[in-house]
Amino acid sequence: MMSTVKKIETFDRSRAFSAQIQNLIPGGAHTYSKGDDQFPLNAPGAITHGKGAHVWDLDGNEFIDCSMGLTSVCIGHGYEPVAQAVCEAAFQGTNFQRPAVIELEAAKLFLETVESGDMVKFAKNGSTVTTAAVKLARAFTGRSRVALAREHNFFSYDDWFIVTTPCDRGIPSKVREMTATFSYNNYESVEALLANNDHDIACLIMEPVKFDPPRDDFLHKVAALCKERGVLLILDEMISGFKWSLNGAHNFYGVKPDMATWGKGIANGFSACALTGRADIMELGGIRREGDDKLFLISTTHGAETTGLAAMIATIKAFKQHNMVESNWTRGAALKLRLEQIVRQHGLENSLQLLGYPCLFVLVCRNPAGTPDDAYRTLMMQEMITRGVLFQGMFYPTWSHQQPEIDHMAMAFDESCAVYRRATEVGTTDGLLIGSPAKPVFRKTI
């Protein structure tokens, strides 16, 4: 494949920015996966603006965005119908002493769209709604422990989840006793947790799907077991929602949870998350059951800010109007096939593997021994970024990734594979990788 991809070599202002921001903001970002330690040395230090699938950095460099704001920007940066709806809402006022009219409109549209649950509670962050779901499950079942899928890398920044990671500093050791783990696609591991009548498991939480598909009717068998054992099933649609289908991956697979959590790509990058669930569970957080003990569910000043809800409504309308989910799958399938062909052309089938679905897939980078390797992964990121593709290992096709963007990504990938091939031939990234390898977010030491 012949390429005309222009290399990016100037990052002076980005380096100066990175040197300053960590003096004022711990970690240099408000999301750990956006930090300097997650990227190669040549990555842009900060983004000034974006349009569609393109972003620009402080040095004026232009990139195609592969991850789209941790997959939160589900249509495109600065998508005008959503931005316009936000502006109109802002001019009408963003926060009031009583519920805004838009809250009922948003609740009706969201529940009608996702077809999951009878009631909804909105918030600004995914961690807020996942923790709220756990609290409801504990109250509803009278049990205390949470079971989560160990392969799914993030559910909340709250203690009940973070204590299961290497980053457990600052969390009392007793908290660890409140969380259990099982393995996705391993039904026996779930059975083992619930085998004893004294299991004390209130809920089981997992993503409906990550990159490996559910096997052997795993989701349905787990849902049936949870119902039999009186355990609530929570399915986390933060990432999968609005990608597999508008009503989430659990509806895509035909399984019904007791509660579901939603976020990231439901408002095209604006802050809107949601918890949906059965009325008998959700009503525990209400105020209509006089005489019952009160459950303090979610009470956030900005949870139903009108701008976020307006963005969500406009996003849903755009998805329906343009049939965006089906379109994303079609272009994603074409891109994935093209990248797989490039891998084969370079003879890298044992080193590079594309896992996942057309709507969201990831590149696994291995060293010559066949082991996933951060240095080799960082080399691939470095080479893609050098060629104008802001890449962190994931491909998320959106409405804004049309043929020109797909062509650019494929050409950049082709050239990057040539560099990667050289590293596998000599057995090291030394001399090819500039700077240190990117590090895992969850690690014991800095």
C-alpha positions, 0 to 999 in steps of 0.5 A: 500500500502506497502512503502519503501520510505526512509525519508530525515532528513538532511537539514543543508547546505540548511538552511545555504544557505537560511540564506545567500542568502536573504542578497544578493538577495531580496526575496532569489530567482529571482522568488517569487514562489521559495522563502522560504515562499512558502515551508515548513521548511524542503524543500531544500534551493537550488538545485545543479543539476538535471537529468531527473525527479530527482534533488539533494540539497546541502545536497546530498538529492535526490528528484523527481521533481513534478513541473519541474522548474515551468513547464518550463522543459518539457522533463527532467533536462539535457536532452542531445539532447537539451543540446547538441544543446545548446552547439553547438549553444554556440560555434558558437556564441550567439549574433551578430550585425545582426539577426542570421540565426537560427532566421528564422529557429526558426520562421518557425518551431515554427509557423508551429508547434503551428499553431497559428498566421502568425508572431512571436516575440521571447523574454526571459520572458513571461511578455515581450511578454504578455505586448507586446501583450497588447501594440499591442492591444491598438495600433490596436484598439485605446482603452486603457483598458485590461480585464483579467481573475481574476481566472488566477493568473499570466500574467506579472510582469508589472504594468497593471497586478500586480496592480490587485493583493494585491501586488500593492505597488509602482504602481500609483493608476491611473494604476488600472483604465486601467485594468478590470476583468472578470470570467473564464467560466462566459460568462455574466461577459464578456458580461457586460464588453463589453455591453457599446459602450464606454467600451474602452476595447482593449483586453481580456487576459486569459489562454485557460484552467487552471484546470477547463475545459471550460464550455458551449462553453465559449471560442468560445462564448467569441471569437465571442463576441470579434470579434463582439465588435472589441476587440482583444482576447489574449490567454496565453499559457505560461503554457498550451502550449506543454502540451494539445498539441504541438499547444496549448490548444486553438487549442485543444479546436478549438478556434483561438485567435488574438494573443497567448503568449508562454513560460515555456515549449517550450525549456526544461527549457532554456529561450525562449518565443514567441508572435504569432499573425495575420500579420495585428496586428504583423506588427504594430511592424515592419518597413515596413509601411513607413510613419506610426507612429512607435510602439516600440514593443519588443527590447531586446538584448538577446531576440533571443539569439541563445542558447535559440532558439537552445533549442526550436528547439531541444525540438520541434524535440524531442516532435515530434520524441517521441510523448511526448504529448500523452505519458505524457497524458497516464502516467499522467492519470495513476498517477492521477487515482492511487492518487485518489484511495489512497485518497479514501483508506484513506477516505480523499475525503472531504479533498483532491481533484485532479483537472485538466487534466492528463497533468497537475493537482493540489492537493487542500488541505482542513481543516476539515471544507472543506475550502482550508487551507495553513497549511494543504497544507504545511503539505502535501508538508512537508510530500512529501518532507520528502519522496523524492518528491519535491512537491508544490501542482502540478503534471506535468508528463513529458517524464522523469517521467517513471514508477519508478518515478510514483511508488515513487510518489504514495508511498510517497503520500500514506504515506503522506495521512496517516499523513494528515488523523491524522491532519484531525482527531484531527482538527489541523496541530499543532504537525505535521507541522514543522515551519510556513505554506507557504504563498500566493505569492500575499498578501498585507503584508509580 
